[in-house]
Amino acid sequence: MAEELTPPAVDSDGTFKVVFVPDGGIANVGAPTVTELSAPTVKPITYSLTADGWSPSFSQATSTDDRLTAPTTYNTPGKESGDITVKYVFGDPDNDVADPALTPGTKGFLVWRAAVANDVDFAADQVVDVFPFTAGARNVDAPTANGKWSKTQILFQRPPGMKKEVAVVAGS
């Protein structure tokens, strides 16, 4: 029997990137391009998010396939659903990034990448998730002692739906 490998763990600090891409900025959510993810309209929002400000909630229903007299009930994957709750800092109109990008009713895409340094540009073959969304209402969070002003908001999935772990494409 072959010896089991112990892969190294990658620190999450500094190796996560989330960008906002305006509606129409990605032609194919299953194959975003380097050009689309590098456009001047793309806004990096990773460091606008608070430490507790990234809360994706995705699930998949089970489609039951019950057969007459079969001793087993079969299941297949059903519909996927989900949204993302974000919490971000605001209050500096000259430098806010997430606040002006996520105005309620805004349609766009969140694209995120894990396990690659945040300051590395998007490149071909990197793996990303693409989430088409409509921004919901936002709430100004209660002030806290020694705290920062923040807002909490739900981003609702919209067609064509999220594409998970897709490769960035080289072309434009």
C-alpha positions as CSV (number, residue, x, y, z in Angstrom):
1,M,0.0,0.0,0.0
2,A,1.3,3.5,-0.9
3,E,2.1,5.9,1.9
4,E,-0.6,8.6,2.3
5,L,0.6,12.1,1.5
6,T,0.1,14.9,3.9
7,P,-0.5,18.0,1.8
8,P,0.7,21.3,3.1
9,A,-2.0,23.7,4.3
10,V,-2.3,27.2,2.7
11,D,-2.9,30.1,5.1
12,S,-6.1,31.9,4.3
13,D,-4.7,35.3,5.4
14,G,-3.9,37.3,2.3
15,T,-5.0,34.5,-0.1
16,F,-8.6,35.4,-0.8
17,K,-9.9,37.8,-3.4
18,V,-13.4,39.1,-4.1
19,V,-14.2,41.4,-6.9
20,F,-17.4,43.1,-8.1
21,V,-18.0,43.0,-11.8
22,P,-20.9,45.2,-13.1
23,D,-23.8,43.6,-15.0
24,G,-22.8,42.7,-18.5
25,G,-19.1,42.5,-17.5
26,I,-19.0,38.8,-17.9
27,A,-20.4,37.2,-21.1
28,N,-20.2,33.5,-19.9
29,V,-20.3,32.8,-16.2
30,G,-18.8,29.4,-16.8
31,A,-15.7,30.9,-18.5
32,P,-14.8,34.4,-17.3
33,T,-11.9,35.9,-19.1
34,V,-8.7,37.6,-17.8
35,T,-9.8,40.7,-19.8
36,E,-13.3,40.7,-18.1
37,L,-11.8,40.3,-14.6
38,S,-9.2,43.0,-15.3
39,A,-11.5,45.6,-16.8
40,P,-11.4,49.1,-15.2
41,T,-15.0,48.7,-14.0
42,V,-14.1,45.7,-11.8
43,K,-13.9,46.7,-8.1
44,P,-11.9,44.6,-5.6
45,I,-13.9,44.5,-2.4
46,T,-12.1,41.9,-0.4
47,Y,-10.7,44.4,2.1
48,S,-14.0,46.3,2.4
49,L,-15.5,43.2,4.0
50,T,-15.3,42.9,7.8
51,A,-13.9,39.8,9.5
52,D,-17.4,38.4,9.8
53,G,-18.6,39.9,6.5
54,W,-18.5,36.9,4.1
55,S,-21.4,34.5,4.7
56,P,-22.3,32.5,1.6
57,S,-25.4,30.2,2.1
58,F,-25.7,27.6,-0.6
59,S,-27.7,24.4,-0.6
60,Q,-28.9,21.8,-3.0
61,A,-32.2,20.0,-2.8
62,T,-32.6,16.2,-3.1
63,S,-34.7,14.8,-5.9
64,T,-36.2,11.6,-4.6
65,D,-36.7,8.7,-7.2
66,D,-39.0,6.2,-5.5
67,R,-39.8,3.1,-7.5
68,L,-42.7,0.7,-7.0
69,T,-41.6,-2.2,-4.8
70,A,-37.9,-1.3,-5.1
71,P,-36.1,-2.0,-1.9
72,T,-34.2,1.3,-2.1
73,T,-35.2,4.9,-2.6
74,Y,-32.8,6.6,-5.0
75,N,-31.8,10.2,-4.8
76,T,-30.3,12.6,-7.3
77,P,-29.1,16.1,-7.0
78,G,-31.9,18.7,-7.2
79,K,-32.1,22.4,-7.6
80,E,-29.4,24.6,-6.1
81,S,-30.2,27.8,-4.3
82,G,-28.2,30.4,-2.4
83,D,-27.4,33.9,-1.5
84,I,-24.5,35.7,0.1
85,T,-24.7,38.0,3.1
86,V,-22.0,40.6,3.1
87,K,-20.9,43.1,5.8
88,Y,-18.6,45.9,4.8
89,V,-17.2,49.1,6.1
90,F,-18.4,52.5,4.9
91,G,-18.3,56.1,5.8
92,D,-15.4,57.5,3.7
93,P,-17.2,58.7,0.5
94,D,-13.9,59.4,-1.2
95,N,-12.5,55.9,-0.6
96,D,-15.5,53.5,-0.1
97,V,-15.5,50.6,-2.6
98,A,-18.3,48.1,-1.6
99,D,-20.8,50.7,-0.5
100,P,-21.2,52.5,-3.9
101,A,-20.8,49.2,-5.9
102,L,-23.6,47.4,-4.0
103,T,-26.4,49.9,-4.2
104,P,-29.8,48.1,-3.6
105,G,-31.1,46.8,-6.9
106,T,-27.7,46.7,-8.5
107,K,-27.1,43.7,-10.7
108,G,-23.7,42.3,-11.2
109,F,-21.3,39.5,-10.4
110,L,-19.1,38.6,-7.4
111,V,-16.1,36.6,-8.5
112,W,-13.8,35.1,-5.8
113,R,-10.6,33.1,-5.8
114,A,-9.1,31.2,-2.9
115,A,-5.5,30.1,-2.0
116,V,-3.8,32.6,-4.3
117,A,-2.3,35.8,-2.9
118,N,-4.8,38.7,-3.0
119,D,-2.3,40.9,-4.9
120,V,-1.8,38.5,-7.8
121,D,-3.8,39.5,-10.9
122,F,-6.3,37.1,-12.3
123,A,-4.7,34.8,-14.9
124,A,-5.7,32.0,-17.2
125,D,-6.4,28.6,-15.5
126,Q,-6.9,30.1,-12.1
127,V,-10.0,28.7,-10.4
128,V,-12.8,31.1,-9.4
129,D,-16.5,31.1,-8.4
130,V,-18.8,33.4,-10.3
131,F,-22.0,34.6,-8.5
132,P,-24.5,36.6,-10.6
133,F,-26.6,38.6,-8.1
134,T,-29.1,41.4,-7.4
135,A,-28.3,43.5,-4.4
136,G,-31.0,43.5,-1.7
137,A,-31.7,46.2,0.9
138,R,-28.9,47.1,3.2
139,N,-28.9,48.0,6.8
140,V,-26.5,50.3,8.7
141,D,-25.2,48.2,11.6
142,A,-25.5,49.5,15.2
143,P,-22.4,51.4,16.3
144,T,-20.1,49.6,18.8
145,A,-17.5,51.0,21.2
146,N,-14.1,51.1,19.5
147,G,-15.8,49.8,16.3
148,K,-16.1,50.8,12.7
149,W,-19.2,51.7,10.8
150,S,-20.6,48.9,8.7
151,K,-23.5,47.8,6.6
152,T,-25.0,44.3,6.2
153,Q,-26.7,43.3,2.9
154,I,-28.0,40.2,1.2
155,L,-27.0,39.5,-2.4
156,F,-29.6,37.3,-4.2
157,Q,-28.6,34.8,-6.8
158,R,-30.0,35.4,-10.3
159,P,-30.0,33.6,-13.6
160,P,-28.0,31.9,-15.0
161,G,-27.0,30.9,-11.5
162,M,-23.7,30.5,-9.7
163,K,-20.8,28.6,-11.4
164,K,-18.4,27.0,-8.9
165,E,-14.8,26.2,-9.5
166,V,-14.5,27.4,-13.1
167,A,-11.2,28.2,-14.8
168,V,-10.4,31.7,-16.0
169,V,-10.0,31.8,-19.7
170,A,-7.0,33.6,-21.4
171,G,-8.9,35.5,-24.2
172,S,-11.0,38.6,-24.2
